[in-house]
Amino acid sequence: MNALLGADACRQLAIYKLPEGFCLSVIVPVYNECKTIASVVEVLRQTGLPMQIILVDDGSSDGTGDAVDQFDNEPDVVVRHHAVNQGKGAAIQTGVRVATGDVIVIQDADREYDPSDFRFLLQPILSGEADVAYGTRYGHCDRSLSPWWHQAVNNFITLLSSLAIGIRLSDVETCYKMTRRAHFMAILDDLKESRFGIEIELTARWVRAGLEFTERPIRYHHRWYDEGKKIGWRDGVSALRCIAKYGLLKR
């Protein structure tokens, strides 16, 4: 493809060779998503990337535990359970502890994100152009429209995070946060946020570690609250607390 299309076109299309023996660990925090989890595993496999899929059932009460257990003996899947709901941050920490891949990324279980974007996020990491790649949901056209207040709140939190943490991002709350496993492990014992505050804490700790960030546009299909979306206004207030704690106070 490089000979046929040229290096510039291949770069734009994220066509590149993976390192030999490469594996991507995908941590999937799951809470009451029995209707979607099987399809999430399927679309992850459809990417064709060498992958370790880590399903962390975070104390679900709708049968999700049984749904993830169906994958327990499959070679590309690791299943873990929390006895009670602890939050997305806790599920991510559980996933990092069992991850074995060269690079780790986080995947929601609700089908809002498209794993075919992984190749675009991996590209700057594998080429050495960046240490951390975030998928941004905003600033391009290939996405469904969110409620105006949802994007406004996200933009406000992202702006405050950028000012407090010291790096200009366009989407700090994005699920798609990707970096090498070593960078997750380096901060794992310091992580304190068990719920959605993990988005701010991860960002602040990687910035303080001197890692270089990049953003890549990703596709995003907004889910509504009657479809099971879980983040709410309390998480927005918690984000402000985390901005002050990990950004301004550098805890």
C-alpha positions in Angstrom: 0.0 0.0 0.0 2.9 2.3 0.7 4.3 1.8 -2.8 0.8 2.1 -4.4 -0.5 5.1 -2.5 2.6 6.8 -1.2 3.7 7.6 2.4 1.6 10.7 2.8 -1.7 8.9 1.8 -0.9 5.9 4.0 -0.3 8.2 6.9 -3.7 10.0 6.4 -5.5 6.6 6.2 -3.6 5.2 9.2 -2.1 2.4 7.1 1.0 1.1 8.8 2.7 -2.0 10.0 2.3 -3.1 13.6 5.4 -4.1 15.6 5.9 -7.8 15.7 4.2 -9.4 18.7 2.2 -6.2 19.4 -1.0 -6.5 21.5 -3.5 -3.8 22.4 -5.3 -4.2 25.8 -8.8 -2.8 25.7 -10.4 -2.2 29.2 -14.2 -2.2 29.0 -15.9 -1.1 32.3 -19.4 -2.6 32.2 -22.3 -1.6 34.4 -25.8 -2.7 33.5 -25.1 -3.2 29.8 -26.3 -6.7 29.2 -28.0 -5.6 25.9 -24.8 -4.2 24.3 -21.8 -6.0 25.7 -21.8 -8.9 23.2 -22.0 -6.4 20.3 -19.1 -4.4 21.8 -16.9 -7.5 21.9 -17.9 -8.2 18.3 -16.9 -4.8 17.0 -13.7 -4.9 18.9 -12.8 -8.1 17.2 -13.8 -6.7 13.8 -10.9 -4.2 14.0 -8.5 -7.0 13.3 -6.0 -5.7 15.8 -4.1 -8.1 18.0 -6.1 -7.5 21.2 -6.7 -8.5 24.8 -10.3 -7.5 25.8 -10.7 -7.0 29.5 -14.3 -7.0 30.6 -14.8 -5.6 34.1 -18.4 -6.1 35.4 -18.8 -3.3 37.9 -21.4 -4.8 40.2 -24.2 -5.0 37.6 -27.7 -6.0 38.6 -29.3 -6.6 35.2 -27.7 -9.9 34.1 -24.5 -8.3 32.7 -22.5 -10.6 34.9 -23.8 -13.6 33.2 -23.4 -11.9 29.8 -19.7 -11.2 30.3 -19.1 -14.7 31.8 -20.0 -16.2 28.4 -16.6 -14.9 27.2 -14.6 -16.0 30.2 -12.9 -19.0 28.5 -12.2 -17.3 25.2 -8.4 -16.7 24.6 -8.7 -13.0 23.8 -10.9 -12.1 26.7 -10.3 -11.6 30.4 -13.3 -11.2 32.7 -13.3 -9.6 36.2 -16.2 -8.8 38.5 -16.7 -6.3 41.3 -19.1 -7.5 43.9 -20.7 -4.1 44.2 -20.7 -1.1 42.0 -17.6 1.0 42.5 -17.4 3.2 39.4 -15.6 3.6 36.1 -12.3 4.6 37.8 -12.3 1.5 39.9 -13.0 -0.7 36.9 -10.2 0.9 34.9 -7.8 0.3 37.8 -8.9 -3.4 37.9 -8.4 -3.7 34.2 -4.9 -2.1 34.3 -3.8 -4.7 36.9 -4.5 -7.6 34.5 -3.5 -5.9 31.3 -0.6 -7.5 29.4 -0.7 -5.6 26.1 1.9 -3.1 24.9 -0.7 -0.3 24.8 -3.9 0.2 26.8 -7.1 2.0 25.7 -10.4 2.4 27.5 -13.7 1.4 25.7 -17.2 2.1 26.9 -19.7 -0.7 26.8 -22.6 1.4 25.3 -21.6 1.6 21.6 -21.2 5.4 21.6 -17.6 4.9 20.4 -16.3 3.1 17.3 -13.2 0.9 17.9 -12.2 1.2 14.2 -10.7 4.5 15.3 -8.1 2.7 17.3 -5.6 2.6 14.4 -5.7 6.4 14.2 -5.0 6.7 17.9 -2.2 4.1 17.8 -0.4 5.7 15.0 1.3 8.6 16.8 2.1 6.3 19.8 3.8 3.6 17.7 5.7 6.2 15.6 7.1 7.9 18.7 5.3 11.2 18.0 3.3 11.2 21.2 3.1 9.3 24.5 -0.7 9.7 25.0 -3.5 9.9 22.4 -6.9 11.2 23.2 -9.9 10.7 20.8 -11.8 14.0 20.5 -15.5 13.9 19.8 -15.7 17.6 18.8 -14.5 19.8 16.0 -15.3 17.6 13.0 -18.5 16.6 11.2 -18.6 12.7 11.5 -20.6 12.5 14.7 -24.2 12.6 15.9 -25.2 15.8 17.6 -25.4 15.9 21.4 -27.9 18.1 23.3 -26.5 21.7 23.4 -26.1 21.7 27.2 -24.2 18.4 27.1 -21.5 19.8 24.7 -21.5 23.2 26.5 -20.8 21.5 29.9 -18.1 19.3 28.4 -16.5 22.4 26.7 -16.6 24.3 30.1 -15.0 21.4 32.0 -12.4 20.9 29.3 -11.5 24.6 29.3 -11.1 24.7 33.1 -9.1 21.5 33.0 -6.8 22.9 30.4 -6.2 26.0 32.4 -5.6 24.2 35.7 -3.6 21.2 34.4 -1.6 23.2 31.8 -2.4 21.4 28.5 -4.9 22.6 25.8 -7.3 19.8 25.1 -10.7 19.9 23.3 -12.3 16.9 25.0 -10.9 15.9 28.4 -13.9 13.7 29.2 -13.4 11.5 26.2 -13.5 7.7 26.9 -10.7 7.0 24.3 -7.6 7.6 26.3 -4.7 5.5 25.0 -1.1 5.2 26.1 1.5 2.5 26.7 0.9 0.1 29.6 4.0 1.4 31.3 2.5 4.9 31.6 -0.7 3.4 33.2 1.4 1.3 35.6 3.6 4.3 36.6 0.6 6.1 38.1 -1.6 3.1 39.1 -0.8 3.1 42.8 -1.5 6.9 43.0 -4.9 6.9 41.4 -7.7 7.9 43.9 -10.8 8.5 41.8 -13.2 5.5 41.6 -15.9 7.1 39.4 -15.9 9.5 36.4 -13.3 11.8 38.1 -10.8 9.4 36.7 -10.9 11.3 33.4 -9.4 14.4 35.0 -7.1 12.5 37.3 -5.5 10.5 34.6 -4.9 13.6 32.5 -3.4 15.6 35.3 -1.0 12.8 36.4 0.2 12.1 32.9 0.8 15.8 32.3 2.8 16.1 35.5 4.8 13.0 34.4 5.9 15.1 31.4 4.2 12.9 28.8 3.5 14.3 25.3 -0.2 14.4 24.3 -1.9 14.4 20.9 -5.6 14.4 19.9 -7.2 12.6 17.0 -10.8 13.0 15.8 -13.1 10.1 16.5 -16.6 9.1 15.6 -19.2 9.4 18.3 -22.9 8.5 18.4 -24.5 10.1 21.4 -26.7 7.9 23.6 -29.7 9.4 25.4 -30.6 8.8 29.1 -33.7 6.7 28.3 -31.2 4.4 26.5 -29.1 3.9 29.6 -26.6 6.8 29.6 -25.3 7.1 33.2 -23.2 10.3 33.6 -25.2 13.1 35.3 -25.0 16.5 36.9 -23.3 15.1 40.0 -20.4 13.9 37.9 -20.1 17.4 36.5 -19.7 18.8 40.0 -17.2 16.0 40.8 -15.2 17.0 37.7 -14.9 20.6 39.1 -13.6 19.1 42.4 -11.1 17.0 40.5 -9.9 20.0 38.5 -9.2 21.8 41.7 -7.6 18.8 43.4 -5.4 17.4 40.7 -4.9 20.5 38.6 -4.7 23.6 40.9 -3.6 21.8 44.1 -1.5 19.1 42.2 -2.5 16.3 44.7 
